[in-house]
């Protein structure tokens, strides 16, 4: 498998940290929204904190997409090997492997997967940020709201965590994120090309 240099790996590490944290904070945000929805006297502190952090992370993810693109798309042979290894791993269930491979195929291949995922993150991050702000406003007014970022955005973020993690040889995270990408991509429905 082709190897990346230390400088390229550092670019990927920064991106992985942002994207992975976004998925983790989204989970906390969803739980906080559920707690607020169910409480008689809700405490909005965690919801505000999670929403603020997600806003920052979505901004950073969109801003960092070009650097991620420049490293990954310069290594197309590596992308093909990564997609195949994740799709063949026994660390994923048969269903997760099938979903991963379907997502790669629907994108048009590993290179196109990276291109379309990063384009989605750049294009949709502002809308996701607006949605979070609107949901927080609804919650504060004691309305009910859902907490998740869209399944399509989660799908593309998880796919980038998987590919970038594999590119720096963090295969456990790559396999976990590949399975998660398959899950979110199945929820998102048919892949929409950028």
PATI-51967 format. One record per residue (C-alpha): residue number from 1; residue in three letters; x, z, y. Coordinates in nm, 4 decimals, padded with zeros to 6 digits. Last residue first. Layout:
<pts>
- NUM,ALA,X,Z,Y
...
</pts>
This chain:
<pts>
- 194,UNK,-02.2570,-00.5713,01.6825
- 193,UNK,-02.3924,-00.6383,01.3396
- 192,UNK,-02.6960,-00.4402,01.2321
- 191,UNK,-02.6581,-00.2906,00.8900
- 190,UNK,-02.9837,-00.2564,00.7044
- 189,UNK,-03.1108,00.1007,00.6873
- 188,UNK,-02.9691,00.3885,00.8901
- 187,UNK,-03.0385,00.6362,00.6101
- 186,UNK,-02.8288,00.4293,00.3660
- 185,UNK,-02.5512,00.4155,00.6259
- 184,UNK,-02.5684,00.7941,00.6657
- 183,UNK,-02.5186,00.8580,00.2940
- 182,UNK,-02.2542,00.5873,00.2501
- 181,UNK,-02.0651,00.7215,00.5503
- 180,UNK,-02.0761,01.0702,00.3981
- 179,UNK,-01.9266,00.9400,00.0748
- 178,UNK,-01.6535,00.7624,00.2693
- 177,UNK,-01.5981,01.0764,00.4777
- 176,UNK,-01.5368,01.2867,00.1667
- 175,UNK,-01.3130,01.0195,00.0139
- 174,UNK,-01.1103,00.9798,00.3327
- 173,UNK,-01.0818,01.3564,00.3798
- 172,UNK,-00.9366,01.3942,00.0283
- 171,UNK,-00.7234,01.0798,00.0824
- 170,UNK,-00.5278,01.2012,00.3829
- 169,UNK,-00.2758,00.9181,00.3464
- 168,UNK,-00.2558,00.8317,00.7185
- 167,UNK,-00.4498,00.5078,00.6614
- 166,UNK,-00.6889,00.6948,00.4315
- 165,UNK,-00.7851,00.9251,00.7165
- 164,UNK,-00.8371,00.6267,00.9496
- 163,UNK,-01.0648,00.4506,00.7005
- 162,UNK,-01.2769,00.7540,00.6143
- 161,UNK,-01.3025,00.8894,00.9704
- 160,UNK,-01.3989,00.5374,01.0833
- 159,UNK,-01.6720,00.5169,00.8194
- 158,UNK,-01.7983,00.8625,00.9223
- 157,UNK,-01.8309,00.7498,01.2860
- 156,UNK,-02.0067,00.4291,01.1818
- 155,UNK,-02.2611,00.6041,00.9611
- 154,UNK,-02.3146,00.8857,01.2147
- 153,UNK,-02.3888,00.6205,01.4790
- 152,UNK,-02.6331,00.4399,01.2511
- 151,UNK,-02.7941,00.7688,01.1439
- 150,UNK,-02.8654,00.8483,01.5086
- 149,UNK,-02.7300,01.1730,01.6509
- 148,UNK,-02.9204,01.4619,01.5038
- 147,UNK,-03.1137,01.7380,01.6743
- 146,UNK,-03.4820,01.6639,01.6572
- 145,UNK,-03.7003,01.8036,01.9347
- 144,UNK,-03.9946,02.0320,01.9934
- 143,UNK,-04.0974,02.1260,02.3429
- 142,UNK,-04.0235,02.4623,02.4944
- 141,UNK,-03.9231,02.3161,02.8346
- 140,UNK,-03.5620,02.3965,02.7438
- 139,UNK,-03.6051,02.2022,02.4204
- 138,UNK,-03.7331,01.8927,02.6005
- 137,UNK,-03.4396,01.9056,02.8443
- 136,UNK,-03.1943,01.9457,02.5551
- 135,UNK,-03.3476,01.6459,02.3809
- 134,UNK,-03.3106,01.4375,02.6970
- 133,UNK,-02.9451,01.5356,02.7365
- 132,UNK,-02.8776,01.4571,02.3698
- 131,UNK,-03.0516,01.1200,02.4040
- 130,UNK,-02.8467,01.0311,02.7127
- 129,UNK,-02.5243,01.1085,02.5246
- 128,UNK,-02.6394,00.8986,02.2287
- 127,UNK,-02.7138,00.6116,02.4691
- 126,UNK,-02.3642,00.6372,02.6226
- 125,UNK,-02.2069,00.6502,02.2739
- 124,UNK,-02.3992,00.3428,02.1534
- 123,UNK,-02.1809,00.0559,02.2766
- 122,UNK,-01.8372,00.2061,02.2152
- 121,UNK,-01.9335,00.3593,01.8793
- 120,UNK,-02.1083,00.0385,01.7715
- 119,UNK,-01.8083,-00.1737,01.8698
- 118,UNK,-01.5870,00.0634,01.6692
- 117,UNK,-01.8077,00.0309,01.3627
- 116,UNK,-01.8344,-00.3478,01.4002
- 115,UNK,-01.4595,-00.4004,01.4210
- 114,UNK,-01.3750,-00.1541,01.1424
- 113,UNK,-01.6364,-00.2997,00.9085
- 112,UNK,-01.5266,-00.6527,01.0048
- 111,UNK,-01.1767,-00.5765,00.8847
- 110,UNK,-01.3068,-00.4178,00.5645
- 109,UNK,-01.5424,-00.7013,00.4700
- 108,UNK,-01.8465,-00.8797,00.6140
- 107,UNK,-02.0252,-00.5706,00.7452
- 106,UNK,-02.2765,-00.6052,00.4634
- 105,UNK,-01.9928,-00.5956,00.2101
- 104,UNK,-01.8330,-00.2822,00.3568
- 103,UNK,-02.1722,-00.1083,00.3714
- 102,UNK,-02.2530,-00.2177,00.0163
- 101,UNK,-01.9167,-00.0867,-00.1056
- 100,UNK,-01.9800,00.2519,00.0528
- 99,UNK,-02.3374,00.2702,-00.0811
- 98,UNK,-02.2246,00.1788,-00.4333
- 97,UNK,-01.9417,00.4307,-00.4231
- 96,UNK,-02.1805,00.7018,-00.3021
- 95,UNK,-02.4309,00.6176,-00.5777
- 94,UNK,-02.1605,00.6242,-00.8464
- 93,UNK,-02.0530,00.9640,-00.7173
- 92,UNK,-01.7365,00.9809,-00.5151
- 91,UNK,-01.4163,01.1436,-00.6387
- 90,UNK,-01.4120,00.8771,-00.9102
- 89,UNK,-01.2712,00.6442,-00.6495
- 88,UNK,-01.3371,00.2713,-00.6794
- 87,UNK,-01.5049,00.2133,-00.3424
- 86,UNK,-01.2576,00.4404,-00.1647
- 85,UNK,-00.9685,00.2490,-00.3195
- 84,UNK,-01.1216,-00.0910,-00.2407
- 83,UNK,-01.1900,-00.0083,00.1228
- 82,UNK,-00.8407,00.1367,00.1647
- 81,UNK,-00.6700,-00.1624,00.0036
- 80,UNK,-00.8581,-00.4073,00.2256
- 79,UNK,-00.7804,-00.2021,00.5360
- 78,UNK,-00.4092,-00.1912,00.4478
- 77,UNK,-00.4000,-00.5694,00.4213
- 76,UNK,-00.5706,-00.5865,00.7627
- 75,UNK,-00.3053,-00.3807,00.9394
- 74,UNK,-00.3109,-00.4930,01.3039
- 73,UNK,-00.6865,-00.4289,01.2960
- 72,UNK,-00.6248,-00.0595,01.2291
- 71,UNK,-00.3756,00.0176,01.5041
- 70,UNK,-00.5343,-00.1856,01.7854
- 69,UNK,-00.8875,-00.0792,01.6907
- 68,UNK,-00.8008,00.2907,01.6996
- 67,UNK,-00.6461,00.2434,02.0421
- 66,UNK,-00.9534,00.0528,02.1602
- 65,UNK,-01.1948,00.3108,02.0176
- 64,UNK,-01.0387,00.6000,02.2087
- 63,UNK,-01.2680,00.5769,02.5138
- 62,UNK,-01.5822,00.5558,02.3003
- 61,UNK,-01.4764,00.8520,02.0861
- 60,UNK,-01.3709,01.0523,02.3927
- 59,UNK,-01.7103,01.0046,02.5587
- 58,UNK,-01.8919,01.0919,02.2353
- 57,UNK,-01.6702,01.3992,02.2004
- 56,UNK,-01.7417,01.5239,02.5531
- 55,UNK,-02.1193,01.4806,02.5151
- 54,UNK,-02.1010,01.6429,02.1722
- 53,UNK,-01.9252,01.9427,02.3259
- 52,UNK,-02.1914,01.9772,02.5937
- 51,UNK,-02.4727,01.9479,02.3406
- 50,UNK,-02.3089,02.2081,02.1154
- 49,UNK,-02.2696,02.4546,02.4026
- 48,UNK,-02.6219,02.3961,02.5342
- 47,UNK,-02.7726,02.4373,02.1844
- 46,UNK,-02.5584,02.7452,02.1275
- 45,UNK,-02.6817,02.9087,02.4514
- 44,UNK,-03.0486,02.8078,02.4211
- 43,UNK,-03.1671,03.1408,02.2837
- 42,UNK,-03.5296,03.0905,02.1908
- 41,UNK,-03.8023,03.3473,02.2428
- 40,UNK,-04.0626,03.2675,01.9773
- 39,UNK,-03.7975,03.0899,01.7734
- 38,UNK,-03.8737,02.7939,01.5460
- 37,UNK,-03.7790,02.5007,01.7720
- 36,UNK,-03.4780,02.6932,01.9051
- 35,UNK,-03.3508,02.7536,01.5512
- 34,UNK,-03.4029,02.3869,01.4581
- 33,UNK,-03.2169,02.2737,01.7691
- 32,UNK,-02.9290,02.5084,01.6860
- 31,UNK,-02.9127,02.3731,01.3310
- 30,UNK,-02.9031,02.0130,01.4525
- 29,UNK,-02.6356,02.0993,01.7101
- 28,UNK,-02.4264,02.2687,01.4401
- 27,UNK,-02.4458,01.9535,01.2255
- 26,UNK,-02.3673,01.7341,01.5253
- 25,UNK,-02.0700,01.9623,01.5926
- 24,UNK,-01.9285,01.8747,01.2497
- 23,UNK,-01.9838,01.4989,01.2852
- 22,UNK,-01.8294,01.5000,01.6349
- 21,UNK,-01.5398,01.7110,01.5074
- 20,UNK,-01.4631,01.4396,01.2540
- 19,UNK,-01.4683,01.1706,01.5226
- 18,UNK,-01.2441,01.3584,01.7649
- 17,UNK,-00.9949,01.4782,01.5027
- 16,UNK,-00.9843,01.1361,01.3352
- 15,UNK,-00.9093,00.9698,01.6693
- 14,UNK,-00.6195,01.2023,01.7481
- 13,UNK,-00.4829,01.1635,01.3938
- 12,UNK,-00.5132,00.7832,01.4177
- 11,UNK,-00.3002,00.7614,01.7315
- 10,UNK,-00.0508,00.9982,01.5682
- 9,UNK,-00.0367,00.7741,01.2593
- 8,UNK,00.0494,00.4735,01.4731
- 7,UNK,00.3409,00.6598,01.6326
- 6,UNK,00.4624,00.7837,01.2912
- 5,UNK,00.4702,00.4333,01.1436
- 4,UNK,00.2008,00.2977,00.9142
- 3,UNK,00.2466,00.2160,00.5480
- 2,UNK,00.1384,-00.0867,00.3453
- 1,UNK,00.0000,00.0000,00.0000
</pts>
